[in-house]
Amino acid sequence: MLVNHPNFVIEASYDDARHWVELGALIEPSLCMYDDASTFYH
């Protein structure tokens, strides 16, 4: 299972994503979340 941008689409929490990884999912976050020049930076 691939979960793409979980915080943008369904507003999943870090704990939600961690649980899905434990179930075998691959989480694909957006690169812009890690770019401090982006308006999406967290």
Distance bins in CASP14 RR format, pairs under 12 A and 6 or more apart:
PFRMAT RR
TARGET T0000
AUTHOR 0000-0000-0000
RMODE 2
METHOD distances of the structure
MODEL  1
1 17 0 0 0 0 0 1 0 0 0 0 0
1 20 1 0 0 1 0 0 0 0 0 0 0
1 21 0 0 0 0 1 0 0 0 0 0 0
1 22 0 0 0 0 0 1 0 0 0 0 0
1 23 1 0 0 1 0 0 0 0 0 0 0
1 24 1 0 0 1 0 0 0 0 0 0 0
1 25 1 0 1 0 0 0 0 0 0 0 0
1 26 1 0 0 1 0 0 0 0 0 0 0
1 27 0 0 0 0 1 0 0 0 0 0 0
1 28 0 0 0 0 0 1 0 0 0 0 0
2 20 0 0 0 0 0 1 0 0 0 0 0
2 21 0 0 0 0 0 1 0 0 0 0 0
2 24 0 0 0 0 0 1 0 0 0 0 0
2 25 1 0 0 1 0 0 0 0 0 0 0
2 26 1 0 1 0 0 0 0 0 0 0 0
2 27 0 0 0 0 1 0 0 0 0 0 0
2 28 1 0 0 1 0 0 0 0 0 0 0
2 29 0 0 0 0 0 1 0 0 0 0 0
3 9 0 0 0 0 1 0 0 0 0 0 0
3 10 0 0 0 0 1 0 0 0 0 0 0
3 12 1 0 0 1 0 0 0 0 0 0 0
3 16 0 0 0 0 1 0 0 0 0 0 0
3 17 1 0 0 1 0 0 0 0 0 0 0
3 18 0 0 0 0 0 1 0 0 0 0 0
3 19 0 0 0 0 0 1 0 0 0 0 0
3 20 1 0 1 0 0 0 0 0 0 0 0
3 21 0 0 0 0 1 0 0 0 0 0 0
3 23 0 0 0 0 0 1 0 0 0 0 0
3 24 0 0 0 0 0 1 0 0 0 0 0
3 25 1 0 1 0 0 0 0 0 0 0 0
3 26 1 0 0 1 0 0 0 0 0 0 0
3 27 1 0 1 0 0 0 0 0 0 0 0
3 28 1 0 0 1 0 0 0 0 0 0 0
3 29 0 0 0 0 1 0 0 0 0 0 0
4 10 0 0 0 0 0 1 0 0 0 0 0
4 12 0 0 0 0 0 1 0 0 0 0 0
4 17 0 0 0 0 0 1 0 0 0 0 0
4 20 0 0 0 0 0 1 0 0 0 0 0
4 25 0 0 0 0 0 1 0 0 0 0 0
4 26 0 0 0 0 1 0 0 0 0 0 0
4 27 0 0 0 0 1 0 0 0 0 0 0
4 28 1 0 1 0 0 0 0 0 0 0 0
4 29 0 0 0 0 1 0 0 0 0 0 0
4 30 0 0 0 0 1 0 0 0 0 0 0
5 11 0 0 0 0 0 1 0 0 0 0 0
5 12 0 0 0 0 1 0 0 0 0 0 0
5 17 0 0 0 0 0 1 0 0 0 0 0
5 27 0 0 0 0 1 0 0 0 0 0 0
5 28 1 0 0 1 0 0 0 0 0 0 0
5 29 1 0 0 1 0 0 0 0 0 0 0
5 30 1 0 1 0 0 0 0 0 0 0 0
5 31 0 0 0 0 0 1 0 0 0 0 0
5 32 0 0 0 0 1 0 0 0 0 0 0
5 33 0 0 0 0 1 0 0 0 0 0 0
5 40 0 0 0 0 1 0 0 0 0 0 0
6 12 1 1 0 0 0 0 0 0 0 0 0
6 13 0 0 0 0 1 0 0 0 0 0 0
6 14 0 0 0 0 1 0 0 0 0 0 0
6 15 0 0 0 0 0 1 0 0 0 0 0
6 16 1 0 0 1 0 0 0 0 0 0 0
6 17 1 0 1 0 0 0 0 0 0 0 0
6 18 0 0 0 0 0 1 0 0 0 0 0
6 19 0 0 0 0 0 1 0 0 0 0 0
6 20 1 0 0 1 0 0 0 0 0 0 0
6 21 0 0 0 0 0 1 0 0 0 0 0
6 25 0 0 0 0 1 0 0 0 0 0 0
6 26 0 0 0 0 0 1 0 0 0 0 0
6 27 1 0 0 1 0 0 0 0 0 0 0
6 28 0 0 0 0 1 0 0 0 0 0 0
6 29 1 0 0 1 0 0 0 0 0 0 0
6 30 0 0 0 0 1 0 0 0 0 0 0
6 33 0 0 0 0 0 1 0 0 0 0 0
7 13 1 0 0 1 0 0 0 0 0 0 0
7 14 0 0 0 0 1 0 0 0 0 0 0
7 15 0 0 0 0 0 1 0 0 0 0 0
7 16 0 0 0 0 1 0 0 0 0 0 0
7 17 1 0 0 1 0 0 0 0 0 0 0
7 27 0 0 0 0 1 0 0 0 0 0 0
7 28 0 0 0 0 0 1 0 0 0 0 0
7 29 1 0 0 1 0 0 0 0 0 0 0
7 30 0 0 0 0 1 0 0 0 0 0 0
7 32 0 0 0 0 0 1 0 0 0 0 0
7 33 1 0 0 1 0 0 0 0 0 0 0
7 40 0 0 0 0 1 0 0 0 0 0 0
7 42 1 0 0 1 0 0 0 0 0 0 0
8 28 0 0 0 0 0 1 0 0 0 0 0
8 29 0 0 0 0 1 0 0 0 0 0 0
8 30 1 0 0 1 0 0 0 0 0 0 0
8 32 0 0 0 0 1 0 0 0 0 0 0
8 33 0 0 0 0 1 0 0 0 0 0 0
8 40 0 0 0 0 1 0 0 0 0 0 0
8 42 0 0 0 0 0 1 0 0 0 0 0
9 16 0 0 0 0 0 1 0 0 0 0 0
9 28 0 0 0 0 0 1 0 0 0 0 0
9 29 0 0 0 0 0 1 0 0 0 0 0
9 30 0 0 0 0 0 1 0 0 0 0 0
10 16 0 0 0 0 1 0 0 0 0 0 0
10 17 0 0 0 0 0 1 0 0 0 0 0
10 20 0 0 0 0 0 1 0 0 0 0 0
11 17 0 0 0 0 0 1 0 0 0 0 0
12 18 0 0 0 0 1 0 0 0 0 0 0
12 19 0 0 0 0 1 0 0 0 0 0 0
12 20 0 0 0 0 1 0 0 0 0 0 0
12 21 0 0 0 0 0 1 0 0 0 0 0
12 25 0 0 0 0 0 1 0 0 0 0 0
12 27 0 0 0 0 1 0 0 0 0 0 0
12 29 0 0 0 0 0 1 0 0 0 0 0
13 19 0 0 0 0 1 0 0 0 0 0 0
13 20 0 0 0 0 0 1 0 0 0 0 0
14 20 0 0 0 0 0 1 0 0 0 0 0
14 21 0 0 0 0 0 1 0 0 0 0 0
14 27 0 0 0 0 1 0 0 0 0 0 0
14 29 0 0 0 0 0 1 0 0 0 0 0
14 33 0 0 0 0 0 1 0 0 0 0 0
14 42 0 0 0 0 0 1 0 0 0 0 0
15 21 0 0 0 0 0 1 0 0 0 0 0
15 22 0 0 0 0 0 1 0 0 0 0 0
16 22 0 0 0 0 0 1 0 0 0 0 0
16 23 0 0 0 0 0 1 0 0 0 0 0
16 25 0 0 0 0 0 1 0 0 0 0 0
16 27 0 0 0 0 1 0 0 0 0 0 0
17 23 0 0 0 0 0 1 0 0 0 0 0
17 24 0 0 0 0 0 1 0 0 0 0 0
17 25 0 0 0 0 1 0 0 0 0 0 0
17 26 0 0 0 0 0 1 0 0 0 0 0
17 27 1 0 1 0 0 0 0 0 0 0 0
17 28 0 0 0 0 0 1 0 0 0 0 0
17 29 0 0 0 0 1 0 0 0 0 0 0
18 24 0 0 0 0 0 1 0 0 0 0 0
18 25 0 0 0 0 0 1 0 0 0 0 0
18 27 0 0 0 0 1 0 0 0 0 0 0
19 25 0 0 0 0 1 0 0 0 0 0 0
19 27 0 0 0 0 0 1 0 0 0 0 0
20 26 0 0 0 0 1 0 0 0 0 0 0
20 27 1 0 0 1 0 0 0 0 0 0 0
20 28 0 0 0 0 0 1 0 0 0 0 0
21 27 1 0 0 1 0 0 0 0 0 0 0
21 28 0 0 0 0 0 1 0 0 0 0 0
21 29 0 0 0 0 0 1 0 0 0 0 0
27 33 0 0 0 0 0 1 0 0 0 0 0
29 35 0 0 0 0 0 1 0 0 0 0 0
29 40 0 0 0 0 0 1 0 0 0 0 0
29 42 0 0 0 0 1 0 0 0 0 0 0
30 38 0 0 0 0 1 0 0 0 0 0 0
30 39 0 0 0 0 0 1 0 0 0 0 0
30 40 1 0 0 1 0 0 0 0 0 0 0
30 41 0 0 0 0 0 1 0 0 0 0 0
30 42 0 0 0 0 1 0 0 0 0 0 0
31 37 0 0 0 0 0 1 0 0 0 0 0
31 38 0 0 0 0 1 0 0 0 0 0 0
31 40 0 0 0 0 1 0 0 0 0 0 0
31 41 0 0 0 0 0 1 0 0 0 0 0
32 38 1 0 1 0 0 0 0 0 0 0 0
32 39 0 0 0 0 1 0 0 0 0 0 0
32 40 1 0 1 0 0 0 0 0 0 0 0
32 41 1 0 0 1 0 0 0 0 0 0 0
32 42 0 0 0 0 1 0 0 0 0 0 0
33 39 0 0 0 0 0 1 0 0 0 0 0
33 40 1 0 1 0 0 0 0 0 0 0 0
33 41 1 0 0 1 0 0 0 0 0 0 0
33 42 1 0 1 0 0 0 0 0 0 0 0
34 40 0 0 0 0 1 0 0 0 0 0 0
34 41 1 0 0 1 0 0 0 0 0 0 0
34 42 0 0 0 0 1 0 0 0 0 0 0
35 41 1 0 0 1 0 0 0 0 0 0 0
35 42 0 0 0 0 0 1 0 0 0 0 0
36 42 0 0 0 0 0 1 0 0 0 0 0
END
